């Protein structure tokens, strides 16, 4: 750097010794935060339910399933064996579900319930869940569905 005409070198501070390790600390902290905030617990909090062929819960397929999606306050999952699963207590019976929903509602308005129901669950059980939720004070009940898989044409 050219500093002679204005004597800039005399006005510059010399670099402090010992700051070589700060770079590595910053890189380690960045890696830690990307790992932490990229985990499934931060990006998708809630009840994890295995879907597909390996799991016991296969969601129904409906065209436009994602179009009507709205945020929900409470989530339950019901599989084909009529087991009701909630995030904080595990499996519940029908009577326990009635109390659990009433405890969740507790005078709050505009609560929405998301039901992750197996595709083979009878409609009678879905209606029973809807009745229990309405009785507890939920304003809406949504049934989870997945959009149909898009077929990839092979160009023939």
HURATA-V754177 format. One record per pair of residues at least 6 apart in sequence whose ideal C-beta (glycine too) atoms are under 6 Angstrom apart, sorted by the first residue. I is the first residue (numbers start at 1). GAP is how many residues later the second one is. Records with the same first field share a line. If there is no record, write none. Layout:
I: GAP + GAP
This chain:
3: 6
46: 29
47: 28 + 30 + 40
49: 8 + 28 + 67
51: 6 + 8
56: 23
57: 22 + 61
58: 61
59: 85 + 86 + 87
60: 59 + 85
61: 85 + 87
62: 83
65: 80 + 81 + 82
66: 81
72: 40 + 42 + 70
73: 38 + 39
74: 30 + 39
75: 39
76: 10 + 39
77: 8 + 39
78: 6 + 39 + 43
79: 39
80: 38 + 40
83: 8
84: 8 + 13
85: 6
92: 8
98: 34
101: 31 + 32 + 35
102: 34
105: 6 + 31 + 32
110: 29
111: 27
112: 28
113: 20 + 25 + 28
114: 28
115: 14 + 28
116: 28
117: 9 + 26
130: 11
133: 8
